[in-house]
């Protein structure tokens, strides 16, 4: 039976992600639009280390994550002054209150103030994720799907386009498959009850670390919610 709407592919794709040991969020908002499905698994060793620092709360919005990325790790032996952060904030047109965002990071134990007034980041657990997979579902308009999937690679090392199985299996026999192989975007073949990989995704670009952390923190907010996790736990490599 053919699909009449893209959303009809959601459940088979969701089940595939869950069998891979991933938590799943649908309609994942991003700066350039909505990704249909995102799956993520945590690195449990890094989770335990973060919790040992009592950093239980999510870092916060994208700008706060960007601010945190500008502060050196405590383990690096480096530090930064508030004045240097102010200079960066002015250059970057930082939209929020620097003092308020920095206060939130200190309160939630992500940043410490040294006796000399300089700032350090309490880390050692990044990256928090083991795996991130993004999926765009399309019935047709494969070029549009590829463009969206390429954008998703800014945060997801594995990015897929999900197509009805008949279309997917015919497509991999065409010369246009090169567009996918060269970009690293994979293809999923979907039926009413199944979802399978016909072209594996490969990592060809380095994700944006701030955007990727923002994605991970959104999963952190709902970590342990059993409605998001079905299937075996992914192995920690």
ZADO-1210 file (C-alpha; in nm, 4 decimals, padded with zeros to 6 digits):
<atoms>
<atom x="00.0000" y="00.0000" z="00.0000" code="UNK" pos="1"/>
<atom x="00.1341" y="00.3448" z="-00.0927" code="UNK" pos="2"/>
<atom x="00.1702" y="00.6338" z="00.1499" code="UNK" pos="3"/>
<atom x="-00.0473" y="00.9397" z="00.0956" code="UNK" pos="4"/>
<atom x="00.1202" y="01.1581" z="00.3605" code="UNK" pos="5"/>
<atom x="00.4782" y="01.1772" z="00.4837" code="UNK" pos="6"/>
<atom x="00.3677" y="01.1477" z="00.8458" code="UNK" pos="7"/>
<atom x="00.2374" y="00.7977" z="00.7730" code="UNK" pos="8"/>
<atom x="00.6021" y="00.6868" z="00.7647" code="UNK" pos="9"/>
<atom x="00.6655" y="00.8156" z="01.1169" code="UNK" pos="10"/>
<atom x="00.5954" y="00.4987" z="01.3141" code="UNK" pos="11"/>
<atom x="00.8100" y="00.2589" z="01.1064" code="UNK" pos="12"/>
<atom x="01.0995" y="00.5067" z="01.1148" code="UNK" pos="13"/>
<atom x="01.0530" y="00.5714" z="01.4866" code="UNK" pos="14"/>
<atom x="01.0593" y="00.1972" z="01.5565" code="UNK" pos="15"/>
<atom x="01.3810" y="00.1612" z="01.3549" code="UNK" pos="16"/>
<atom x="01.5466" y="00.4382" z="01.5571" code="UNK" pos="17"/>
<atom x="01.4296" y="00.2810" z="01.8808" code="UNK" pos="18"/>
<atom x="01.5626" y="-00.0606" z="01.7765" code="UNK" pos="19"/>
<atom x="01.8954" y="00.1141" z="01.7308" code="UNK" pos="20"/>
<atom x="01.8781" y="00.2015" z="02.1010" code="UNK" pos="21"/>
<atom x="01.7961" y="00.5698" z="02.0488" code="UNK" pos="22"/>
<atom x="01.5577" y="00.8044" z="02.2267" code="UNK" pos="23"/>
<atom x="01.3402" y="00.9793" z="01.9669" code="UNK" pos="24"/>
<atom x="01.1966" y="01.3294" z="01.9344" code="UNK" pos="25"/>
<atom x="00.9639" y="01.4215" z="01.6441" code="UNK" pos="26"/>
<atom x="00.9367" y="01.7603" z="01.4713" code="UNK" pos="27"/>
<atom x="01.2682" y="01.8800" z="01.6089" code="UNK" pos="28"/>
<atom x="01.2973" y="02.2581" z="01.5751" code="UNK" pos="29"/>
<atom x="01.6217" y="02.3946" z="01.4297" code="UNK" pos="30"/>
<atom x="01.7391" y="02.7399" z="01.3158" code="UNK" pos="31"/>
<atom x="01.6604" y="02.6503" z="00.9521" code="UNK" pos="32"/>
<atom x="01.3336" y="02.4609" z="01.0053" code="UNK" pos="33"/>
<atom x="01.1909" y="02.1374" z="01.1428" code="UNK" pos="34"/>
<atom x="01.3600" y="01.7975" z="01.1279" code="UNK" pos="35"/>
<atom x="01.1018" y="01.5186" z="01.1146" code="UNK" pos="36"/>
<atom x="01.2728" y="01.2818" z="01.3609" code="UNK" pos="37"/>
<atom x="01.5900" y="01.2948" z="01.5679" code="UNK" pos="38"/>
<atom x="01.7287" y="00.9974" z="01.7608" code="UNK" pos="39"/>
<atom x="01.9983" y="01.0166" z="02.0273" code="UNK" pos="40"/>
<atom x="02.1804" y="00.7879" z="02.2688" code="UNK" pos="41"/>
<atom x="02.3836" y="00.9119" z="02.5647" code="UNK" pos="42"/>
<atom x="02.7349" y="00.8116" z="02.6604" code="UNK" pos="43"/>
<atom x="02.6508" y="00.6726" z="03.0034" code="UNK" pos="44"/>
<atom x="03.0086" y="00.7065" z="03.1318" code="UNK" pos="45"/>
<atom x="02.9995" y="01.0784" z="03.0541" code="UNK" pos="46"/>
<atom x="02.6489" y="01.1056" z="03.2016" code="UNK" pos="47"/>
<atom x="02.7770" y="00.9622" z="03.5300" code="UNK" pos="48"/>
<atom x="03.0656" y="01.2093" z="03.5357" code="UNK" pos="49"/>
<atom x="02.8358" y="01.5066" z="03.4745" code="UNK" pos="50"/>
<atom x="02.6008" y="01.3921" z="03.7494" code="UNK" pos="51"/>
<atom x="02.8981" y="01.3568" z="03.9857" code="UNK" pos="52"/>
<atom x="02.9482" y="01.7322" z="03.9418" code="UNK" pos="53"/>
<atom x="02.5779" y="01.7812" z="04.0324" code="UNK" pos="54"/>
<atom x="02.5151" y="01.9391" z="03.6933" code="UNK" pos="55"/>
<atom x="02.1640" y="01.7969" z="03.6807" code="UNK" pos="56"/>
<atom x="01.9912" y="02.0775" z="03.4956" code="UNK" pos="57"/>
<atom x="02.0216" y="02.1365" z="03.1201" code="UNK" pos="58"/>
<atom x="02.2675" y="02.4081" z="03.0262" code="UNK" pos="59"/>
<atom x="01.9941" y="02.6250" z="02.8779" code="UNK" pos="60"/>
<atom x="01.9202" y="02.8094" z="02.5531" code="UNK" pos="61"/>
<atom x="02.1505" y="02.8243" z="02.2516" code="UNK" pos="62"/>
<atom x="02.3151" y="03.1544" z="02.3480" code="UNK" pos="63"/>
<atom x="02.4026" y="03.0250" z="02.6956" code="UNK" pos="64"/>
<atom x="02.5604" y="02.7170" z="02.5383" code="UNK" pos="65"/>
<atom x="02.7589" y="02.9450" z="02.3067" code="UNK" pos="66"/>
<atom x="02.8754" y="03.1468" z="02.6067" code="UNK" pos="67"/>
<atom x="02.9810" y="02.8306" z="02.7909" code="UNK" pos="68"/>
<atom x="03.1837" y="02.7206" z="02.4875" code="UNK" pos="69"/>
<atom x="03.3928" y="03.0393" z="02.5193" code="UNK" pos="70"/>
<atom x="03.5058" y="02.9558" z="02.8738" code="UNK" pos="71"/>
<atom x="03.8153" y="02.7310" z="02.9002" code="UNK" pos="72"/>
<atom x="03.7902" y="02.3900" z="03.0668" code="UNK" pos="73"/>
<atom x="03.9298" y="02.3712" z="03.4194" code="UNK" pos="74"/>
<atom x="04.1480" y="02.0757" z="03.3112" code="UNK" pos="75"/>
<atom x="04.3143" y="02.2857" z="03.0396" code="UNK" pos="76"/>
<atom x="04.4873" y="02.5108" z="03.2908" code="UNK" pos="77"/>
<atom x="04.3495" y="02.8166" z="03.1092" code="UNK" pos="78"/>
<atom x="04.0984" y="03.0757" z="03.2289" code="UNK" pos="79"/>
<atom x="03.9169" y="03.3844" z="03.1035" code="UNK" pos="80"/>
<atom x="03.8260" y="03.7174" z="03.2562" code="UNK" pos="81"/>
<atom x="03.4789" y="03.8673" z="03.2577" code="UNK" pos="82"/>
<atom x="03.6211" y="04.1585" z="03.0573" code="UNK" pos="83"/>
<atom x="03.7297" y="03.9236" z="02.7767" code="UNK" pos="84"/>
<atom x="03.3832" y="03.7695" z="02.7701" code="UNK" pos="85"/>
<atom x="03.2339" y="04.1184" z="02.7464" code="UNK" pos="86"/>
<atom x="03.4567" y="04.1932" z="02.4478" code="UNK" pos="87"/>
<atom x="03.3436" y="03.8722" z="02.2773" code="UNK" pos="88"/>
<atom x="02.9775" y="03.9411" z="02.3579" code="UNK" pos="89"/>
<atom x="02.9958" y="04.2867" z="02.2009" code="UNK" pos="90"/>
<atom x="03.1627" y="04.1518" z="01.8866" code="UNK" pos="91"/>
<atom x="02.9159" y="03.8618" z="01.8614" code="UNK" pos="92"/>
<atom x="02.6119" y="04.0881" z="01.9205" code="UNK" pos="93"/>
<atom x="02.5164" y="03.8696" z="02.2166" code="UNK" pos="94"/>
<atom x="02.1409" y="03.9167" z="02.2443" code="UNK" pos="95"/>
<atom x="02.0930" y="03.8189" z="02.6083" code="UNK" pos="96"/>
<atom x="02.2247" y="03.9725" z="02.9281" code="UNK" pos="97"/>
<atom x="02.5795" y="03.8438" z="02.9688" code="UNK" pos="98"/>
<atom x="02.5627" y="03.8806" z="03.3468" code="UNK" pos="99"/>
<atom x="02.2337" y="03.6893" z="03.3698" code="UNK" pos="100"/>
<atom x="02.3485" y="03.4028" z="03.1505" code="UNK" pos="101"/>
<atom x="02.6819" y="03.3764" z="03.3294" code="UNK" pos="102"/>
<atom x="02.5055" y="03.3770" z="03.6666" code="UNK" pos="103"/>
<atom x="02.2884" y="03.0848" z="03.5498" code="UNK" pos="104"/>
<atom x="02.5976" y="02.8881" z="03.4467" code="UNK" pos="105"/>
<atom x="02.7606" y="02.9503" z="03.7856" code="UNK" pos="106"/>
<atom x="02.4436" y="02.8665" z="03.9804" code="UNK" pos="107"/>
<atom x="02.4045" y="02.5387" z="03.7911" code="UNK" pos="108"/>
<atom x="02.7705" y="02.4489" z="03.8567" code="UNK" pos="109"/>
<atom x="02.8911" y="02.4620" z="03.4953" code="UNK" pos="110"/>
<atom x="03.1286" y="02.7510" z="03.5677" code="UNK" pos="111"/>
<atom x="03.3398" y="02.8405" z="03.8704" code="UNK" pos="112"/>
<atom x="03.4879" y="03.1755" z="03.9682" code="UNK" pos="113"/>
<atom x="03.8488" y="03.1546" z="04.0857" code="UNK" pos="114"/>
<atom x="03.9951" y="03.3649" z="04.3667" code="UNK" pos="115"/>
<atom x="04.1500" y="03.5970" z="04.1079" code="UNK" pos="116"/>
<atom x="03.8055" y="03.6570" z="03.9554" code="UNK" pos="117"/>
<atom x="03.8731" y="03.4554" z="03.6403" code="UNK" pos="118"/>
<atom x="03.6319" y="03.1941" z="03.5091" code="UNK" pos="119"/>
<atom x="03.6706" y="02.8246" z="03.4297" code="UNK" pos="120"/>
<atom x="03.4322" y="02.5614" z="03.2930" code="UNK" pos="121"/>
<atom x="03.3714" y="02.2434" z="03.4940" code="UNK" pos="122"/>
<atom x="03.3651" y="01.9808" z="03.2204" code="UNK" pos="123"/>
<atom x="03.5310" y="01.6506" z="03.1446" code="UNK" pos="124"/>
<atom x="03.2063" y="01.4916" z="03.0261" code="UNK" pos="125"/>
<atom x="03.1669" y="01.6405" z="02.6793" code="UNK" pos="126"/>
<atom x="03.0500" y="01.5147" z="02.4403" code="UNK" pos="127"/>
<atom x="02.7441" y="01.3798" z="02.6209" code="UNK" pos="128"/>
<atom x="02.6094" y="01.1794" z="02.3297" code="UNK" pos="129"/>
<atom x="02.7181" y="00.8521" z="02.1801" code="UNK" pos="130"/>
<atom x="02.5118" y="00.8790" z="01.8638" code="UNK" pos="131"/>
<atom x="02.2790" y="01.1307" z="01.6923" code="UNK" pos="132"/>
<atom x="02.0652" y="01.0400" z="01.3900" code="UNK" pos="133"/>
<atom x="01.8445" y="01.2844" z="01.1960" code="UNK" pos="134"/>
<atom x="01.5745" y="01.1696" z="00.9530" code="UNK" pos="135"/>
<atom x="01.3801" y="01.3657" z="00.6915" code="UNK" pos="136"/>
<atom x="01.0757" y="01.1883" z="00.5488" code="UNK" pos="137"/>
<atom x="00.9679" y="01.2548" z="00.1904" code="UNK" pos="138"/>
<atom x="00.7253" y="01.0973" z="-00.0560" code="UNK" pos="139"/>
<atom x="00.8881" y="01.2776" z="-00.3496" code="UNK" pos="140"/>
<atom x="01.0930" y="01.5971" z="-00.4035" code="UNK" pos="141"/>
<atom x="01.4115" y="01.4070" z="-00.3295" code="UNK" pos="142"/>
<atom x="01.6319" y="01.7090" z="-00.4048" code="UNK" pos="143"/>
<atom x="01.4539" y="01.9093" z="-00.1330" code="UNK" pos="144"/>
<atom x="01.4937" y="01.6193" z="00.1095" code="UNK" pos="145"/>
<atom x="01.8661" y="01.5956" z="00.0354" code="UNK" pos="146"/>
<atom x="01.9113" y="01.9683" z="00.0969" code="UNK" pos="147"/>
<atom x="01.7335" y="01.9432" z="00.4332" code="UNK" pos="148"/>
<atom x="01.9322" y="01.6338" z="00.5293" code="UNK" pos="149"/>
<atom x="02.2590" y="01.8110" z="00.4452" code="UNK" pos="150"/>
<atom x="02.1599" y="02.0977" z="00.6752" code="UNK" pos="151"/>
<atom x="02.0877" y="01.8471" z="00.9517" code="UNK" pos="152"/>
<atom x="02.4479" y="01.7292" z="00.9341" code="UNK" pos="153"/>
<atom x="02.5371" y="02.0517" z="01.1152" code="UNK" pos="154"/>
<atom x="02.4373" y="01.8712" z="01.4354" code="UNK" pos="155"/>
<atom x="02.3798" y="01.5047" z="01.3428" code="UNK" pos="156"/>
<atom x="02.6765" y="01.2940" z="01.2241" code="UNK" pos="157"/>
<atom x="02.4241" y="01.0488" z="01.0741" code="UNK" pos="158"/>
<atom x="02.1623" y="01.2099" z="00.8515" code="UNK" pos="159"/>
<atom x="01.9045" y="01.0148" z="00.6497" code="UNK" pos="160"/>
<atom x="01.6258" y="01.0681" z="00.4010" code="UNK" pos="161"/>
<atom x="01.3383" y="00.8223" z="00.4471" code="UNK" pos="162"/>
<atom x="01.1495" y="00.7313" z="00.1275" code="UNK" pos="163"/>
<atom x="00.8731" y="00.4837" z="00.0456" code="UNK" pos="164"/>
<atom x="01.0471" y="00.1515" z="-00.0093" code="UNK" pos="165"/>
<atom x="00.9694" y="00.1219" z="-00.3806" code="UNK" pos="166"/>
<atom x="01.1002" y="00.4713" z="-00.4537" code="UNK" pos="167"/>
<atom x="01.4090" y="00.4196" z="-00.2358" code="UNK" pos="168"/>
<atom x="01.5074" y="00.0914" z="-00.4029" code="UNK" pos="169"/>
<atom x="01.4615" y="00.2330" z="-00.7511" code="UNK" pos="170"/>
<atom x="01.6520" y="00.5489" z="-00.6617" code="UNK" pos="171"/>
<atom x="01.9664" y="00.3659" z="-00.5462" code="UNK" pos="172"/>
<atom x="01.9937" y="00.2170" z="-00.8959" code="UNK" pos="173"/>
<atom x="02.0057" y="00.5601" z="-01.0626" code="UNK" pos="174"/>
<atom x="02.3004" y="00.7897" z="-01.1278" code="UNK" pos="175"/>
<atom x="02.1530" y="01.0417" z="-00.8829" code="UNK" pos="176"/>
<atom x="02.2665" y="00.8181" z="-00.5985" code="UNK" pos="177"/>
<atom x="02.6043" y="00.9925" z="-00.6319" code="UNK" pos="178"/>
<atom x="02.4477" y="01.3081" z="-00.4851" code="UNK" pos="179"/>
<atom x="02.3878" y="01.1151" z="-00.1640" code="UNK" pos="180"/>
<atom x="02.7144" y="00.9228" z="-00.1497" code="UNK" pos="181"/>
<atom x="02.9183" y="01.2387" z="-00.2029" code="UNK" pos="182"/>
<atom x="02.7280" y="01.4271" z="00.0691" code="UNK" pos="183"/>
<atom x="02.7294" y="01.1413" z="00.3202" code="UNK" pos="184"/>
<atom x="02.3499" y="01.1403" z="00.3531" code="UNK" pos="185"/>
<atom x="02.1928" y="00.7953" z="00.3864" code="UNK" pos="186"/>
<atom x="01.8638" y="00.6534" z="00.2553" code="UNK" pos="187"/>
<atom x="01.5965" y="00.4558" z="00.4404" code="UNK" pos="188"/>
<atom x="01.3356" y="00.2381" z="00.2657" code="UNK" pos="189"/>
<atom x="01.0009" y="00.2482" z="00.4478" code="UNK" pos="190"/>
<atom x="00.6892" y="00.0331" z="00.4250" code="UNK" pos="191"/>
<atom x="00.3818" y="00.0378" z="00.6475" code="UNK" pos="192"/>
<atom x="00.5531" y="-00.1987" z="00.8904" code="UNK" pos="193"/>
<atom x="00.9263" y="-00.1836" z="00.8204" code="UNK" pos="194"/>
<atom x="01.2175" y="00.0550" z="00.7839" code="UNK" pos="195"/>
<atom x="01.5592" y="-00.0505" z="00.6549" code="UNK" pos="196"/>
<atom x="01.8841" y="00.1119" z="00.5459" code="UNK" pos="197"/>
<atom x="01.9518" y="00.0950" z="00.1723" code="UNK" pos="198"/>
<atom x="02.2387" y="00.3466" z="00.1842" code="UNK" pos="199"/>
<atom x="02.4286" y="00.3992" z="00.5123" code="UNK" pos="200"/>
<atom x="02.4999" y="00.7553" z="00.6212" code="UNK" pos="201"/>
<atom x="02.8651" y="00.8551" z="00.6535" code="UNK" pos="202"/>
<atom x="03.0247" y="01.1441" z="00.8401" code="UNK" pos="203"/>
<atom x="03.1888" y="01.3843" z="00.5970" code="UNK" pos="204"/>
<atom x="03.1738" y="01.7149" z="00.7887" code="UNK" pos="205"/>
<atom x="03.2516" y="01.8234" z="01.1423" code="UNK" pos="206"/>
<atom x="02.9259" y="01.9172" z="01.3199" code="UNK" pos="207"/>
<atom x="02.8784" y="02.2576" z="01.4813" code="UNK" pos="208"/>
<atom x="02.9640" y="02.1817" z="01.8457" code="UNK" pos="209"/>
<atom x="02.7368" y="02.4528" z="01.9905" code="UNK" pos="210"/>
<atom x="02.4377" y="02.3434" z="01.7833" code="UNK" pos="211"/>
<atom x="02.5088" y="01.9786" z="01.8594" code="UNK" pos="212"/>
<atom x="02.5258" y="02.0498" z="02.2323" code="UNK" pos="213"/>
<atom x="02.1964" y="02.2383" z="02.2055" code="UNK" pos="214"/>
<atom x="02.0420" y="01.9257" z="02.0534" code="UNK" pos="215"/>
<atom x="02.1841" y="01.7016" z="02.3263" code="UNK" pos="216"/>
<atom x="02.0619" y="01.9317" z="02.6037" code="UNK" pos="217"/>
<atom x="01.7064" y="01.9121" z="02.4712" code="UNK" pos="218"/>
<atom x="01.7234" y="01.5356" z="02.5132" code="UNK" pos="219"/>
<atom x="01.8818" y="01.5826" z="02.8571" code="UNK" pos="220"/>
<atom x="01.5670" y="01.7642" z="02.9722" code="UNK" pos="221"/>
<atom x="01.3620" y="01.4491" z="02.9138" code="UNK" pos="222"/>
<atom x="01.6293" y="01.1920" z="02.9917" code="UNK" pos="223"/>
<atom x="01.4762" y="00.8876" z="03.1611" code="UNK" pos="224"/>
<atom x="01.1320" y="00.9473" z="03.0102" code="UNK" pos="225"/>
<atom x="01.0341" y="00.5905" z="02.9198" code="UNK" pos="226"/>
<atom x="00.7934" y="00.7113" z="02.6507" code="UNK" pos="227"/>
<atom x="01.0964" y="00.8244" z="02.4494" code="UNK" pos="228"/>
<atom x="01.3065" y="00.5095" z="02.4904" code="UNK" pos="229"/>
<atom x="01.2188" y="00.1713" z="02.3487" code="UNK" pos="230"/>
<atom x="01.4583" y="-00.1039" z="02.2463" code="UNK" pos="231"/>
<atom x="01.8029" y="-00.2163" z="02.3604" code="UNK" pos="232"/>
<atom x="02.0505" y="00.0234" z="02.5152" code="UNK" pos="233"/>
<atom x="02.3221" y="00.1171" z="02.2711" code="UNK" pos="234"/>
<atom x="02.6704" y="-00.0137" z="02.3495" code="UNK" pos="235"/>
<atom x="02.9275" y="00.2360" z="02.4743" code="UNK" pos="236"/>
<atom x="03.2322" y="00.2141" z="02.2508" code="UNK" pos="237"/>
</atoms>
